[in-house]
Amino acid sequence: ACRIKGEDEAVIDARLKLASATRQVLANGLKVIGCSAPEKM
């Protein structure tokens, strides 16, 4: 089941922002330790 389809717009927006922030934090953390992140997983 897709947890984004059919949800309230505010919930969808919050989940997308959370996913984007998580991606940025992981990329920053990997950069600090000298690793590179793949474009897609």
PDB file with one MODEL, atoms N, CA, C and O in Angstrom:
MODEL        1
ATOM      1  N   ALA A   1       0.838  -1.188   0.000  1.00  0.00           N
ATOM      2  CA  ALA A   1       0.000   0.000   0.000  1.00  0.00           C
ATOM      3  C   ALA A   1       0.878   1.246   0.000  1.00  0.00           C
ATOM      4  O   ALA A   1       1.871   1.324   0.724  1.00  0.00           O
ATOM      5  N   CYS A   2       0.503   2.195  -0.806  1.00  0.00           N
ATOM      6  CA  CYS A   2       1.233   3.461  -0.887  1.00  0.00           C
ATOM      7  C   CYS A   2       0.738   4.389   0.213  1.00  0.00           C
ATOM      8  O   CYS A   2      -0.455   4.689   0.278  1.00  0.00           O
ATOM      9  N   ARG A   3       1.627   4.841   1.065  1.00  0.00           N
ATOM     10  CA  ARG A   3       1.229   5.671   2.196  1.00  0.00           C
ATOM     11  C   ARG A   3       1.086   7.142   1.822  1.00  0.00           C
ATOM     12  O   ARG A   3       0.755   7.962   2.678  1.00  0.00           O
ATOM     13  N   ILE A   4       1.325   7.486   0.579  1.00  0.00           N
ATOM     14  CA  ILE A   4       1.192   8.880   0.163  1.00  0.00           C
ATOM     15  C   ILE A   4      -0.113   9.087  -0.604  1.00  0.00           C
ATOM     16  O   ILE A   4      -0.790  10.097  -0.409  1.00  0.00           O
ATOM     17  N   LYS A   5      -0.472   8.145  -1.472  1.00  0.00           N
ATOM     18  CA  LYS A   5      -1.705   8.276  -2.254  1.00  0.00           C
ATOM     19  C   LYS A   5      -2.924   8.357  -1.351  1.00  0.00           C
ATOM     20  O   LYS A   5      -3.057   7.576  -0.409  1.00  0.00           O
ATOM     21  N   GLY A   6      -3.799   9.286  -1.632  1.00  0.00           N
ATOM     22  CA  GLY A   6      -5.046   9.398  -0.905  1.00  0.00           C
ATOM     23  C   GLY A   6      -4.945  10.088   0.442  1.00  0.00           C
ATOM     24  O   GLY A   6      -5.944  10.192   1.154  1.00  0.00           O
ATOM     25  N   GLU A   7      -3.778  10.556   0.802  1.00  0.00           N
ATOM     26  CA  GLU A   7      -3.599  11.244   2.086  1.00  0.00           C
ATOM     27  C   GLU A   7      -3.915  12.731   1.940  1.00  0.00           C
ATOM     28  O   GLU A   7      -4.000  13.258   0.830  1.00  0.00           O
ATOM     29  N   ASP A   8      -4.084  13.381   3.062  1.00  0.00           N
ATOM     30  CA  ASP A   8      -4.297  14.822   3.120  1.00  0.00           C
ATOM     31  C   ASP A   8      -3.062  15.529   2.554  1.00  0.00           C
ATOM     32  O   ASP A   8      -1.939  15.062   2.741  1.00  0.00           O
ATOM     33  N   GLU A   9      -3.266  16.639   1.875  1.00  0.00           N
ATOM     34  CA  GLU A   9      -2.149  17.382   1.267  1.00  0.00           C
ATOM     35  C   GLU A   9      -1.076  17.757   2.285  1.00  0.00           C
ATOM     36  O   GLU A   9       0.113  17.700   1.973  1.00  0.00           O
ATOM     37  N   ALA A  10      -1.474  18.136   3.483  1.00  0.00           N
ATOM     38  CA  ALA A  10      -0.500  18.517   4.514  1.00  0.00           C
ATOM     39  C   ALA A  10       0.364  17.324   4.910  1.00  0.00           C
ATOM     40  O   ALA A  10       1.560  17.479   5.155  1.00  0.00           O
ATOM     41  N   VAL A  11      -0.233  16.142   4.975  1.00  0.00           N
ATOM     42  CA  VAL A  11       0.511  14.927   5.328  1.00  0.00           C
ATOM     43  C   VAL A  11       1.487  14.570   4.209  1.00  0.00           C
ATOM     44  O   VAL A  11       2.637  14.217   4.471  1.00  0.00           O
ATOM     45  N   ILE A  12       1.030  14.661   2.977  1.00  0.00           N
ATOM     46  CA  ILE A  12       1.895  14.380   1.828  1.00  0.00           C
ATOM     47  C   ILE A  12       3.086  15.329   1.828  1.00  0.00           C
ATOM     48  O   ILE A  12       4.229  14.901   1.668  1.00  0.00           O
ATOM     49  N   ASP A  13       2.814  16.615   2.008  1.00  0.00           N
ATOM     50  CA  ASP A  13       3.874  17.624   2.010  1.00  0.00           C
ATOM     51  C   ASP A  13       4.874  17.368   3.132  1.00  0.00           C
ATOM     52  O   ASP A  13       6.083  17.466   2.922  1.00  0.00           O
ATOM     53  N   ALA A  14       4.380  17.044   4.313  1.00  0.00           N
ATOM     54  CA  ALA A  14       5.265  16.786   5.453  1.00  0.00           C
ATOM     55  C   ALA A  14       6.147  15.568   5.196  1.00  0.00           C
ATOM     56  O   ALA A  14       7.336  15.590   5.514  1.00  0.00           O
ATOM     57  N   ARG A  15       5.582  14.512   4.628  1.00  0.00           N
ATOM     58  CA  ARG A  15       6.362  13.297   4.353  1.00  0.00           C
ATOM     59  C   ARG A  15       7.429  13.541   3.291  1.00  0.00           C
ATOM     60  O   ARG A  15       8.549  13.044   3.404  1.00  0.00           O
ATOM     61  N   LEU A  16       7.079  14.305   2.263  1.00  0.00           N
ATOM     62  CA  LEU A  16       8.062  14.611   1.223  1.00  0.00           C
ATOM     63  C   LEU A  16       9.189  15.481   1.768  1.00  0.00           C
ATOM     64  O   LEU A  16      10.352  15.286   1.413  1.00  0.00           O
ATOM     65  N   LYS A  17       8.850  16.438   2.627  1.00  0.00           N
ATOM     66  CA  LYS A  17       9.885  17.278   3.244  1.00  0.00           C
ATOM     67  C   LYS A  17      10.771  16.457   4.169  1.00  0.00           C
ATOM     68  O   LYS A  17      11.981  16.677   4.223  1.00  0.00           O
ATOM     69  N   LEU A  18      10.184  15.513   4.897  1.00  0.00           N
ATOM     70  CA  LEU A  18      10.963  14.641   5.771  1.00  0.00           C
ATOM     71  C   LEU A  18      11.924  13.781   4.958  1.00  0.00           C
ATOM     72  O   LEU A  18      13.084  13.620   5.337  1.00  0.00           O
ATOM     73  N   ALA A  19      11.451  13.227   3.844  1.00  0.00           N
ATOM     74  CA  ALA A  19      12.309  12.414   2.979  1.00  0.00           C
ATOM     75  C   ALA A  19      13.451  13.248   2.410  1.00  0.00           C
ATOM     76  O   ALA A  19      14.589  12.782   2.347  1.00  0.00           O
ATOM     77  N   SER A  20      13.157  14.470   1.999  1.00  0.00           N
ATOM     78  CA  SER A  20      14.183  15.355   1.453  1.00  0.00           C
ATOM     79  C   SER A  20      15.217  15.726   2.513  1.00  0.00           C
ATOM     80  O   SER A  20      16.416  15.735   2.237  1.00  0.00           O
ATOM     81  N   ALA A  21      14.756  16.031   3.717  1.00  0.00           N
ATOM     82  CA  ALA A  21      15.674  16.378   4.805  1.00  0.00           C
ATOM     83  C   ALA A  21      16.548  15.188   5.177  1.00  0.00           C
ATOM     84  O   ALA A  21      17.736  15.353   5.456  1.00  0.00           O
ATOM     85  N   THR A  22      15.968  13.992   5.185  1.00  0.00           N
ATOM     86  CA  THR A  22      16.729  12.781   5.494  1.00  0.00           C
ATOM     87  C   THR A  22      17.822  12.561   4.458  1.00  0.00           C
ATOM     88  O   THR A  22      18.955  12.224   4.804  1.00  0.00           O
ATOM     89  N   ARG A  23      17.479  12.751   3.184  1.00  0.00           N
ATOM     90  CA  ARG A  23      18.466  12.602   2.112  1.00  0.00           C
ATOM     91  C   ARG A  23      19.625  13.574   2.312  1.00  0.00           C
ATOM     92  O   ARG A  23      20.788  13.201   2.158  1.00  0.00           O
ATOM     93  N   GLN A  24      19.303  14.818   2.654  1.00  0.00           N
ATOM     94  CA  GLN A  24      20.342  15.836   2.836  1.00  0.00           C
ATOM     95  C   GLN A  24      21.234  15.522   4.030  1.00  0.00           C
ATOM     96  O   GLN A  24      22.452  15.680   3.949  1.00  0.00           O
ATOM     97  N   VAL A  25      20.646  15.083   5.129  1.00  0.00           N
ATOM     98  CA  VAL A  25      21.424  14.738   6.322  1.00  0.00           C
ATOM     99  C   VAL A  25      22.362  13.573   6.026  1.00  0.00           C
ATOM    100  O   VAL A  25      23.527  13.599   6.422  1.00  0.00           O
ATOM    101  N   LEU A  26      21.867  12.558   5.337  1.00  0.00           N
ATOM    102  CA  LEU A  26      22.722  11.415   4.991  1.00  0.00           C
ATOM    103  C   LEU A  26      23.860  11.843   4.062  1.00  0.00           C
ATOM    104  O   LEU A  26      25.003  11.424   4.246  1.00  0.00           O
ATOM    105  N   ALA A  27      23.551  12.671   3.070  1.00  0.00           N
ATOM    106  CA  ALA A  27      24.586  13.147   2.149  1.00  0.00           C
ATOM    107  C   ALA A  27      25.638  13.958   2.892  1.00  0.00           C
ATOM    108  O   ALA A  27      26.832  13.792   2.644  1.00  0.00           O
ATOM    109  N   ASN A  28      25.213  14.833   3.798  1.00  0.00           N
ATOM    110  CA  ASN A  28      26.158  15.639   4.571  1.00  0.00           C
ATOM    111  C   ASN A  28      27.021  14.759   5.470  1.00  0.00           C
ATOM    112  O   ASN A  28      28.229  14.970   5.576  1.00  0.00           O
ATOM    113  N   GLY A  29      26.405  13.779   6.113  1.00  0.00           N
ATOM    114  CA  GLY A  29      27.149  12.875   6.991  1.00  0.00           C
ATOM    115  C   GLY A  29      28.192  12.076   6.230  1.00  0.00           C
ATOM    116  O   GLY A  29      29.320  11.916   6.696  1.00  0.00           O
ATOM    117  N   LEU A  30      27.820  11.577   5.068  1.00  0.00           N
ATOM    118  CA  LEU A  30      28.775  10.825   4.251  1.00  0.00           C
ATOM    119  C   LEU A  30      29.914  11.722   3.778  1.00  0.00           C
ATOM    120  O   LEU A  30      31.067  11.294   3.724  1.00  0.00           O
ATOM    121  N   LYS A  31      29.591  12.960   3.436  1.00  0.00           N
ATOM    122  CA  LYS A  31      30.626  13.902   2.989  1.00  0.00           C
ATOM    123  C   LYS A  31      31.629  14.178   4.110  1.00  0.00           C
ATOM    124  O   LYS A  31      32.832  14.264   3.864  1.00  0.00           O
ATOM    125  N   VAL A  32      31.132  14.317   5.339  1.00  0.00           N
ATOM    126  CA  VAL A  32      31.997  14.588   6.490  1.00  0.00           C
ATOM    127  C   VAL A  32      33.003  13.457   6.698  1.00  0.00           C
ATOM    128  O   VAL A  32      34.161  13.706   7.034  1.00  0.00           O
ATOM    129  N   ILE A  33      32.559  12.218   6.499  1.00  0.00           N
ATOM    130  CA  ILE A  33      33.472  11.084   6.710  1.00  0.00           C
ATOM    131  C   ILE A  33      34.233  10.697   5.446  1.00  0.00           C
ATOM    132  O   ILE A  33      34.986   9.723   5.444  1.00  0.00           O
ATOM    133  N   GLY A  34      34.035  11.464   4.369  1.00  0.00           N
ATOM    134  CA  GLY A  34      34.819  11.262   3.163  1.00  0.00           C
ATOM    135  C   GLY A  34      34.284  10.214   2.212  1.00  0.00           C
ATOM    136  O   GLY A  34      35.036   9.695   1.387  1.00  0.00           O
ATOM    137  N   CYS A  35      33.017   9.891   2.301  1.00  0.00           N
ATOM    138  CA  CYS A  35      32.404   8.919   1.393  1.00  0.00           C
ATOM    139  C   CYS A  35      31.503   9.652   0.409  1.00  0.00           C
ATOM    140  O   CYS A  35      31.075  10.779   0.656  1.00  0.00           O
ATOM    141  N   SER A  36      31.227   8.996  -0.701  1.00  0.00           N
ATOM    142  CA  SER A  36      30.281   9.577  -1.650  1.00  0.00           C
ATOM    143  C   SER A  36      28.986   8.774  -1.616  1.00  0.00           C
ATOM    144  O   SER A  36      28.982   7.585  -1.297  1.00  0.00           O
ATOM    145  N   ALA A  37      27.907   9.436  -1.946  1.00  0.00           N
ATOM    146  CA  ALA A  37      26.596   8.781  -1.954  1.00  0.00           C
ATOM    147  C   ALA A  37      26.161   8.538  -3.396  1.00  0.00           C
ATOM    148  O   ALA A  37      26.450   9.351  -4.274  1.00  0.00           O
ATOM    149  N   PRO A  38      25.475   7.435  -3.647  1.00  0.00           N
ATOM    150  CA  PRO A  38      24.957   7.202  -4.999  1.00  0.00           C
ATOM    151  C   PRO A  38      23.807   8.164  -5.306  1.00  0.00           C
ATOM    152  O   PRO A  38      23.148   8.662  -4.394  1.00  0.00           O
ATOM    153  N   GLU A  39      23.573   8.419  -6.588  1.00  0.00           N
ATOM    154  CA  GLU A  39      22.460   9.284  -6.989  1.00  0.00           C
ATOM    155  C   GLU A  39      21.126   8.656  -6.619  1.00  0.00           C
ATOM    156  O   GLU A  39      20.223   9.340  -6.139  1.00  0.00           O
ATOM    157  N   LYS A  40      21.002   7.339  -6.845  1.00  0.00           N
ATOM    158  CA  LYS A  40      19.754   6.621  -6.566  1.00  0.00           C
ATOM    159  C   LYS A  40      20.073   5.347  -5.813  1.00  0.00           C
ATOM    160  O   LYS A  40      21.173   4.802  -5.904  1.00  0.00           O
ATOM    161  N   MET A  41      19.083   4.885  -5.067  1.00  0.00           N
ATOM    162  CA  MET A  41      19.213   3.596  -4.383  1.00  0.00           C
ATOM    163  C   MET A  41      18.030   2.741  -4.749  1.00  0.00           C
ATOM    164  O   MET A  41      17.924   1.604  -4.288  1.00  0.00           O
TER     165      MET A  41
ENDMDL
END
